[in-house]
């Protein structure tokens, strides 16, 4: 596998568009809850609801969108979703400028952006499969993954500084503009994109079409096992973020900059893991990566229970987060490539949409349950439960025979 082989100018334009959007989202990370607190004086319950309910509603909106994405050219869909996110985010600084900003608008914006993100990612994955050679899919996914982690490492600290200097909606403006620039970048991708098949109206509108992604996942033993594993791992990891915020900022007296550093610095480990992914797979094989790295990304979370005040506590958080991120960033592009390889072209958008929807719902539900447990027994207890539960998730990883069985049907066959 040629790690450094060029993937062509069209992929370069897609990657550049993704990078612009990713860094814009990094700058705007957590902007809506922050605006709810700083501008609307929202309480903890309202902020928690904004963080959980908006993405879940967006995921539910994305379910009927999946067939619409599937049976259309993907670049126009991606441009439309970028413009939708631009328009939704742009309403916030406009409403703020006129003194009309309200919590309902933040909820609506959160849901619209979440739905458009799922639809965009579904179209992007299908487009990527058609854009690059099969042997280059892992390298391409690794580059997207490295961009994602670098944006998380750089964006939030810069975004926090920008809010302090220029006001609470500054990062929202930057995020909105990044979607506009991403749409322009995608529009610059050349080459005529073939219309997907089948194109009959009957197939487009049948009610079962929106569930075909889940059917495909459930019918493939390897994908089914990885889906169950991934939604639980991502849900449990994300559920610890608000718990850790409460523990570090309130319980242990960490300064906000220390809290930001504890999460931003380890994200640089994502560059390491993602760049290693093609080499590791070439040397050890995909099945060993799934089993070994899939296990390693689940064993570190329990370490957060032992965080203490001071420098030692800060280093502990950073070490745990670094270990998780390195393994996640290595695992994710391998999973993304396998998922594309196992999915025929006429099901890619619906499968990716189903996968993202499951993750969003899992994150919201597990975050809510962890919050309830923390309220009753304290954040350390909730962190301990999450850490113990995630250590059982490697049992859901597929056996090697399951990742080689049931070859997908030819891409030209109907769903």
N, C-alpha and C positions, 0 to 999 in steps of 0.2 A: 504494500500500500504506500503510494507516494504522498507523504505528509505535506511536502512543500510544492506539489504539483499545482500549477495555476488552474483555477476553476473557471476562468473566462470572464470577460467584461460584464456579461449580463448578471452573473452571480455577484460580481463586485458591486454593481448598482443596487441589487437587492440587499446585500450586506450593509452597504452604506446607509440605505434607507432604514434598515433595522437599527443600526447604530445610532442614528439621529434620534429615532423614536425612543430607544432604550435610555439614552442619556437624558433626554427630556423627562422621561418617567422617573429616572433616578433623581433628578433635581426636584421633581414634584412628589417624591415619595412621602406618603403620610400627610399630604397637603390638605386634603379635605377634613380629616379629623382635627388637624391643627387650626384650620379656619373656624371650625365649629367651636373650638375652645376659645380662641383669641378674639374672634369677631362676634360670635353669637352667644358666648358664655354658656355653651352646652355643658351638661353634667356628664358624669361617667356613663350612666345608662344610655344617654343619647349618643355619645361618642362610640360606645361599644356597638350599639345598634347600627350606626352608620357604617362601621367597619365590617359588620357581619351581614346585615340584611341587604345592603346595596349589591354586593357581589353575588349573593344567592339569587336575588331577583334577576340580576343580569344573566346568570347562568340559565335560569328558567326561560328567559326571553330567547336565549341563544338556541334552545332545543328546536323550536320550529324553524329557526333560521338555517339550520344545518342542511336540509335538502335544497333550499334556495341557493346556498353557497355551492353545493355539490354540482348542480347542473348548470352552472354559469362559468364563463371565463374567469379565471382567478385574479388576474391583475386588476380588472375593473372592480371586482368585489373588494380587494385590498385597498384600492384608492377610495372607494365609497366608505369603508369602515374607518380609514384614517380621517376622512373629511367629517364623518359623523362624530368621531372623538374630538376633533378640533372644534366643531360647532358646540358640542356639549360643554367642553371645558371653557370655551370663550365666553359662555353666558355668565360665568362666575365673576370675573373681573368687571364685566359690564354692569351686572346687578350690584356689585359692591360699590362701583363708582356712583351709582344713582341711589344708593342707600336702600336697595330693595332685596338684598340677599337674605334668604331664609333657609331654615334647616330642610324643608321639603325639597327645595331646589338642589341641595347637596345630595339628598337621597336619590333623586331622579338622575342627577348627573352621574353618581356612582354606579347606578344600575345600567344606564345607557353605555357608559364607558366599558363596564365589565362585559356586557353582551357583545359590543363591537370588538373588544379584544379577543374574545373566543372565536368569533366569526373570522376576524383577520388571521388569527393563528391557524385556523383550519384551512383557509384559502392559501396561506403562505406555505404550509407544509405540503399541500397538494402541488403547488407551483414549484416548490423546490425539487420534488421528486421528478417533475418533468424537465427541470432546468439543468440539472447536473447528472453526470454519469452515475450508475448505481455504485461503482467502486469509490466514488467521491462523496457519497452521502455522509459518511461518518466524519470526514474532514470538514465538510460544510457545517454540519450540526455542531461540531466542536468549536468552530469559529463563532457561531451564534452564541454558544454557551459562554465562551470567554468574554464576548462583548457584554453579555448580560451581567456577569459578575463584576466586570470592571466598572460598569455604570452604577452598580449598587455601591461599590467601594468609594467612588468619587462623588456621585450625585448627591446623596443625602447631606454630607458635611457642607458641600458648596451651597446646597439649597437652604440649609439652616442659616448659613452666613448671609445669604441673599435676603432671606426673610427678615433677619435682624437689621439689615441696612436699608432695605427698600420697601418693606411692608409685607403683610401676610399673603397677598395674592400674587406676589412676584413669581413664585415658582409655578403657579397655575398658568400664568401667561407663557412661561418658557415651555411647559409641557404641551400646551395647546399648539404653540408654533412648531414644536417638534413633529406633531402629527401632520401638519400642513407640509413641512419640508419632506417628511417621509412619503407623502402622497406624490409630491413632485418627483422624488427619486424613483419611485416605482413606475411613474408615467414615462420616465426616461429609458426604461428597459425596452430594448428593441426586439423585433421578431414577432411574427404573427402567432398569437396563441390560438390553438385549435379549440373549437367548441367541444365540451365534453359530451360523451354519449352515455346512455340513451337520452334523447331529447323529446320524447313523446310527452304530451301534456298529462296523460294518464299517470305516467310514472312520477312526474314532478309533484303531483298533488295528492297521491294516495297517502292516507294517514300513517301507514306503517313506515314510510320512508324516513321519518325523523328518528325512528328507533333502530334503524339498520346498523348504525355504528355500534350500539350496545350489543346487538345480535352477533355482529362480527367478532367483537371482543370476547363475548361469552362462548362462541363456538371455536375459538382458537386456544388450546390449552396454555401455550406460552404467554400469549397476550392476556388471557384471563388472570393468570397468576401474577403477572407483572402489574396489571391494573389494580388488583386488590392490594398488593404490597405497596404500590406507589401512593394510592389515595390515603392509606393509613399513615405511611411514613410522612408524607407532606403535611397531612392534617395534624399529626401529633407534634411535629417540629414547629409549625406555625402557631399552634395553640400555646406554646411556651413563651412566645414573644411578649404578649401583654403581661403574663405572670412574671417574667424576668424584669420587665420594666418596673412593675410595682415593687418587686423585691430589691432591685438595685437602687432605685431612686428614693423610695420611701423607707424601706426596711433597713438598708445598709448605708444610706446617705451618700451615694455616688453623685457627683456633679453631672449635669446634662452632657457636658463635653466628653466625660469619661464613658458615659453610656453610649454616646454616638461612636466613640473610638472603639469600644468593645465589639461593635457590630460591623463597622466599616472596614477596619484593618484586616480582619480575617477573610473578608470577601476577596482580597487579593489571592487567596488560596484557590479561588475559582479559576484564575488564570492558569495555575499550575495543573490542576486536575483536568481541565478541558484540553489543554495542549498535550497532555500525556495520553489522552484517550485513544487516538489512533495507534500510537506506538504500543500501548499496553495490550490492546486487542490483537494487534499483529503478532505480538510475542506470546501471549498466554491464551488467546482465544476468547470469544464472546461469552461462552458459557461460564468460564472461570471468573470473568469480570462480574457477571450477574451475581454469582454466588458469593464471591469473596468481597468485592466492593459493596455489593448490596447489603452484606452483613456488617461491614465496617461502618457504613453510614448510619447504622442504627444503634451502635453500642456506646456512643459517646454522650448522649443526651443526659443520662443519669448523673453525669459529672456536675451539672448545674446545681444539683441539690447541695453540693459541698462548698458553694461560693461563700466567702467571708469578706468582711470589710477590708479596705486598704488595697495596696498594690497587689498583694497575693490574690485577692479576690478578683481584681481586674484581669490579671494574667490568667487566672483559671477560666474565666468566661471566654477570653480570647482564644485560649488553647482548645477549649471544647468546640467553639464555633469554627475554628480553623480546621479541626479534624473532620467535622461534619461537612463543611463546605468543600474541602478537597475531594472527599469521597463522592459527594453528591454531584459535583461538577464533572467528575470522571464517569460516573454512572449514567447521568442524564443524556449526553449525546449518543451513547451506545444504545440506550433504550429508545431514543427518538429514531435512530437509524433502523433498528430492528422493527419498530412499529411501522415505519414506512415500507420496509421490505416485505412485511407480512400482510400488508393491506393492498388489495387491488385498487387501481386508480379510481374506479367509479365509487369507491367507499372511503377514500382518504379523508375528505372534508368531514363527513359524518362521524367517522371514527375519532378523529382528532377533537371534534366538538364534544362528543360523548366523554372522551377522556378528560378534557378540561372542565366540563360541567361536573363530573364526579369529584374532581379535585377541589373545585370551589365549594361545593356543598359539604364535603368532608371537612375542609378547613373551618368553615363557618360553624358546623355542628360541634366539632371537637373543641373549638375555641370557646363556644358558649358553655359547654359542659365543664371545661377546665376552669372557666371563670366562676361557675357555680360552686365547684369543689373548692376553689381558692377562697371564696367568700365564706364557706362553712368551716374549712380546716386550715386555711393559710396557704400562701403561694408555694412554700417549700413542699408541702404535702402534695399539692397538685403537680408540681414539677416531678416529684418522685413517682407518682402514678404514671405520668406521661413517659418518663424514662423507663419504667419497668414494662409498660405496654409495648413500647417501640422495640424493645429487645426481643419480643416474640415475633415481630414481623418477618425476620428472615425465614421463618417456617413457611411463609407464603411464596417465597421465591421459586421459580419453576425448576424442575429437574432438567438435566441436560437433554433428555429425550423429548421433553415437551417443547423445546425451542427449535426442534428440527422436524416435527411432525406436521401434517396437515398443511401442505403447501397451498398458498392462496390461489384461487381460480384466476385464469387469464384476465388481464385488465380490460379487455374489450367485452366481456360478458356482462349481461345486465344484472342489476342487484335483485 
